[in-house]
Amino acid sequence: MTIEHDLSPIRADGWFDAIGAQMESFRVLCDVVGERFVAFSFIAGVRFTGLLVDSVDPPASLVDFVAGEDEGAKEQQLTLGDFRRRIVDALLSPDPPDPPFHEEMGAEALSRLVGGRYLLLAPLYGVRLLRLVADAPRTAPDVVVEDGGEEVRLSLHDLRQRLRAEVRSELGRSTRGPFALDLGRVSLALDALAADDSDRVVELLGSWPGPLSLFLRTPAGAALSAEHKDRIGEALAALGEAYRRLGRGPWSEEIFRLGLQYAPEGPVGALLFLRLAHAMAAADRHGEAIGPYRRALALGGDDPAVLVALGRAYAVRGRHVAAVECYRAAVKAGVAAAALEEDIERSIAALGPAGESWRARALG
């Protein structure tokens, strides 16, 4: 007799992103500590209380935290390297004995059988838990998972060992040495952005912002050539745009600002200012967007698209004379007058009788 239990009631798909959406400092925390180690910390029941970043030697950064749910638990402090090892040790601690597997098992019993840590680790590594299956009563069940789009059946022991191996690997990767810039990833990221594959851009460059925020203040960062700084700026312009398309506007703005620390001038600076302005405008902060739009124009010339965007930002803020002047400049730069006729008419109407004299200037 085969016994099956559906695991969908206890599956934890998306749990980490859900926590991140509720934490204001989530991205900064992930960039300093490491996204996987932040997830491991939550699984281990650790609450972060402070970070002291060492820009010269990032592994020596200090992490303040409280372990456990006990209200009387004392705050602890470890270097980032020691903290990561502590968290990995906690996740690799021995598992408690498995409860018996039988036909009548509720969600709580199933959770204990699979193991709470493994329910949370599985989604981090693309493993979707589907069901527990045993071919006879009182035998150890197998777990059926979806992995890479295919259903796979394996023992609970093998699933746990696989996930434990992933945790060990994360620690190994974190201790392989200082951050290294693989500028070859930039072209791949730009191609992915052009193909509207924002997830791929994040996969390629998502680990860069934290180290780059520190790198510029190191001797090696200060010695970067202008060409290399521009390339980093291009990378951050692509990453920020990918995050904006994925609905993470506030974080995209931080990425663009970081990019401007590397490439504040020239065409790359113009691109970064433009994308920063677009992110602000998308968040209905048109007044703040005006400055970056103007800076993009100053660095990149009379780009018609920037002129139109700047004009619309002016119009939203009630600065209709400036808006019409931008539309006028856009028409001179090659934008079809008919494409801007509605925008121009709205601003002229807002100006009242004094606005009529602007129509011929703008459309002529």
C-alpha positions in Angstrom: 0.0 0.0 0.0 1.4 3.4 -1.0 0.9 6.3 1.4 1.3 9.9 0.1 1.1 13.3 1.8 0.9 16.5 -0.2 3.5 19.0 1.1 1.9 22.2 -0.4 0.4 23.2 3.0 3.8 23.4 4.5 5.9 24.5 1.5 7.7 27.8 2.1 8.3 29.1 -1.4 9.1 32.8 -1.5 9.6 33.1 2.3 12.9 35.0 2.0 11.7 37.6 -0.5 8.5 38.1 1.7 10.7 38.9 4.7 12.9 41.2 2.6 9.9 43.2 1.4 9.1 44.1 5.0 12.6 45.1 6.0 13.8 48.6 5.2 17.5 47.7 5.5 17.2 44.3 3.9 19.3 45.1 0.8 22.1 46.7 2.8 22.2 43.8 5.2 22.4 41.3 2.3 25.2 43.3 0.6 27.3 43.3 3.7 26.6 39.9 5.2 25.8 38.1 2.0 22.3 37.2 0.9 22.5 33.5 1.6 24.0 34.1 5.1 21.1 36.5 5.9 18.7 33.7 4.9 20.7 31.2 7.0 20.5 33.6 9.9 16.7 33.9 9.8 16.5 30.1 9.6 18.8 29.8 12.7 16.6 32.3 14.6 19.1 35.1 14.6 18.1 38.8 14.8 20.5 41.4 13.6 20.9 44.5 15.8 23.9 46.3 14.2 26.7 46.3 11.6 30.0 48.0 11.7 31.6 47.8 8.2 35.3 47.6 7.8 35.9 49.1 4.3 39.5 48.0 4.2 39.0 44.4 5.3 35.3 43.5 4.9 35.6 40.0 6.6 36.6 41.9 9.7 33.4 43.9 9.8 31.5 43.4 13.0 28.0 41.9 13.3 25.8 42.5 16.4 23.0 40.0 16.8 20.8 38.2 19.2 20.3 34.4 18.9 17.1 32.7 19.8 13.6 33.9 20.8 14.3 34.3 24.5 13.6 37.9 25.5 16.5 37.8 27.9 19.0 36.7 25.3 22.2 38.8 25.3 23.4 40.7 22.3 26.6 39.2 20.8 29.2 40.5 18.5 31.4 38.6 16.0 33.5 39.5 13.0 31.7 38.8 9.7 33.9 35.7 9.1 33.2 34.2 12.5 29.5 35.1 12.3 29.2 33.2 9.0 30.9 30.2 10.5 28.7 30.3 13.5 25.5 30.4 11.4 26.7 27.5 9.2 27.6 25.4 12.3 24.0 26.0 13.6 22.4 24.8 10.3 24.7 21.8 10.2 23.9 20.7 13.7 22.5 17.1 14.1 18.9 16.6 13.2 16.5 15.3 15.8 15.1 11.8 15.4 12.4 11.5 12.7 8.8 11.1 14.0 7.0 8.0 12.6 5.4 8.2 9.1 1.8 7.1 8.9 -1.4 7.8 7.0 -2.8 10.4 9.4 -0.3 13.3 9.6 -1.2 17.0 10.0 0.9 19.9 8.8 2.8 20.2 12.1 3.8 16.5 12.0 4.8 16.7 8.3 6.9 19.8 9.1 8.7 18.0 11.9 9.3 15.0 9.6 10.8 17.0 6.7 12.6 19.3 9.1 12.0 23.1 9.5 15.4 24.1 8.4 15.0 22.0 5.2 11.6 23.5 4.4 13.3 26.9 4.4 16.5 25.9 2.7 14.9 24.1 -0.2 13.4 27.2 -1.9 16.7 29.0 -1.7 18.2 26.4 -4.0 15.3 26.1 -6.4 13.9 22.9 -4.9 10.1 22.7 -4.7 8.8 20.1 -2.3 5.8 18.3 -3.7 4.9 15.2 -1.6 6.1 12.5 0.8 5.7 8.9 -0.5 6.1 5.5 1.2 5.4 2.2 -0.5 4.3 0.6 2.8 3.2 1.7 6.3 5.9 2.3 8.9 8.7 2.6 6.2 10.9 5.6 5.8 9.2 7.9 3.2 10.8 9.4 0.1 10.2 13.0 -0.9 9.2 14.0 -4.4 10.5 17.4 -5.5 10.5 19.6 -8.5 14.0 20.4 -9.5 14.8 22.2 -12.8 11.3 21.6 -14.1 11.4 17.9 -13.5 10.0 15.7 -10.7 12.6 13.7 -8.8 12.1 11.2 -6.1 14.8 10.8 -3.4 15.1 9.8 0.2 14.7 12.4 2.9 18.2 11.6 3.9 19.5 12.4 0.4 17.5 15.7 0.3 18.9 16.8 3.6 22.5 15.9 2.6 22.2 17.8 -0.6 20.9 20.9 1.2 23.6 20.6 3.9 26.2 20.4 1.1 24.9 23.6 -0.3 25.3 25.3 3.1 28.9 24.1 3.4 29.6 25.4 -0.1 28.4 28.8 0.7 30.9 29.1 3.5 33.6 27.9 1.2 32.8 30.4 -1.4 32.7 33.2 1.2 36.3 32.5 2.2 38.0 32.3 -1.2 39.4 35.7 -1.0 38.6 39.3 -1.7 36.0 40.6 -4.1 37.2 40.3 -7.7 35.7 42.4 -10.5 34.8 40.2 -13.5 34.2 42.9 -16.1 33.4 40.3 -18.6 30.0 40.0 -16.9 29.1 43.5 -17.9 28.6 42.7 -21.6 26.5 39.7 -20.6 24.4 41.9 -18.3 23.8 44.5 -21.0 22.7 41.8 -23.5 20.3 40.4 -20.8 18.9 43.9 -20.2 18.4 44.4 -23.9 16.5 41.1 -24.0 14.4 42.3 -21.0 15.8 39.5 -18.8 16.1 41.5 -15.6 16.5 38.3 -13.5 19.6 37.4 -15.4 21.1 40.8 -14.9 20.6 40.5 -11.1 22.1 37.0 -11.3 25.2 38.3 -13.0 25.7 41.6 -11.0 23.5 41.4 -7.9 26.4 40.7 -5.6 28.4 43.7 -6.8 26.9 46.7 -4.9 28.0 45.9 -1.4 31.7 45.3 -2.3 31.7 48.2 -4.7 30.4 50.6 -2.1 33.6 49.8 -0.1 36.0 49.2 -3.0 36.1 52.8 -4.1 37.5 53.9 -0.7 40.4 51.4 -1.0 43.8 52.1 -2.6 42.9 49.6 -5.4 39.6 51.4 -6.0 41.2 54.8 -6.1 43.8 53.5 -8.6 41.1 52.4 -11.1 41.4 53.9 -14.6 38.7 56.1 -16.0 37.8 53.3 -18.5 37.3 50.8 -15.7 35.3 53.2 -13.6 33.0 53.8 -16.6 32.6 50.1 -17.1 31.6 49.7 -13.5 29.2 52.6 -14.0 27.7 50.8 -17.0 27.3 47.7 -14.9 25.5 49.5 -12.1 23.3 51.4 -14.6 22.2 48.0 -16.0 21.7 46.5 -12.5 19.7 49.5 -11.2 17.5 49.4 -14.3 16.9 45.7 -13.8 15.8 46.3 -10.2 13.5 49.1 -11.3 11.8 46.8 -13.9 11.4 44.2 -11.2 9.5 46.7 -9.0 12.3 47.6 -6.6 12.5 51.3 -7.3 14.1 52.5 -4.0 16.9 50.0 -4.3 17.4 50.9 -8.0 17.9 54.5 -7.0 20.7 53.5 -4.5 22.4 51.5 -7.3 22.3 54.5 -9.7 23.8 56.7 -7.0 26.5 54.2 -6.3 27.2 54.1 -10.1 27.5 57.9 -10.1 30.3 57.6 -7.5 32.3 55.7 -10.1 31.2 57.5 -13.3 29.8 61.0 -12.5 30.7 62.5 -15.9 30.5 61.7 -19.6 28.0 59.4 -21.4 27.9 56.8 -18.6 27.2 59.6 -16.1 24.4 60.9 -18.4 22.9 57.4 -18.5 23.0 57.0 -14.8 21.4 60.4 -14.1 18.7 59.7 -16.7 17.8 56.3 -15.2 17.9 57.8 -11.7 15.5 60.5 -12.9 13.2 57.9 -14.5 13.1 55.9 -11.2 12.1 59.1 -9.3 9.5 60.0 -11.8 8.1 56.5 -11.7 7.7 56.9 -7.9 5.8 60.2 -8.5 8.7 62.3 -7.3 8.8 64.5 -10.4 10.2 67.5 -8.6 13.3 65.5 -7.5 13.6 64.0 -11.0 14.1 67.5 -12.6 17.7 67.8 -11.3 18.9 64.5 -12.6 17.2 65.0 -15.9 18.9 68.4 -16.3 22.3 66.8 -15.4 21.7 64.1 -18.0 21.1 66.8 -20.6 24.2 68.7 -19.6 26.3 65.5 -19.9 24.7 63.9 -22.9 23.6 66.8 -25.1 20.1 67.6 -26.3 18.7 64.1 -26.3 15.1 64.4 -27.5 13.8 61.7 -25.1 15.4 63.5 -22.1 13.9 66.8 -23.2 10.4 65.3 -23.4 10.8 63.6 -20.0 12.1 66.8 -18.4 9.3 68.8 -19.9 6.7 66.4 -18.4 8.4 66.6 -15.0 8.2 70.4 -15.2 4.5 70.2 -16.2 3.6 67.9 -13.3 5.3 70.4 -10.9 3.3 73.3 -12.5 6.3 74.9 -14.2 4.6 75.1 -17.6 6.8 77.8 -19.3 9.8 75.6 -18.7 7.8 72.6 -19.9 6.9 74.2 -23.2 10.5 75.3 -23.7 11.6 71.7 -23.3 8.9 70.5 -25.7 10.1 73.2 -28.1 13.7 72.0 -27.9 12.6 68.4 -28.3 10.8 69.3 -31.6 13.9 71.1 -32.8 15.9 68.0 -31.9 13.7 65.8 -34.1 10.6 64.8 -32.1 7.5 65.1 -34.3 5.4 68.1 -33.2 2.2 66.0 -33.4 3.6 63.6 -30.8 3.9 66.4 -28.3 0.7 68.4 -29.2 -1.3 67.1 -26.3 1.5 67.9 -23.8 1.9 71.3 -25.2 -1.8 72.1 -25.2 -2.1 71.0 -21.6 0.7 73.4 -20.5 -0.6 76.2 -22.6 -4.1 75.8 -21.2 -2.6 75.9 -17.7 -0.9 79.2 -18.5 -4.2 80.8 -19.5 -4.3 83.8 -21.9 -0.6 84.3 -21.5 0.0 80.8 -22.9 -1.3 81.5 -26.4 2.0 83.2 -27.4 3.8 79.9 -26.6 1.9 77.7 -29.1 3.5 79.0 -32.2 6.9 79.0 -30.6 6.5 75.4 -29.5 5.0 74.0 -32.6 6.5 76.3 -35.2 
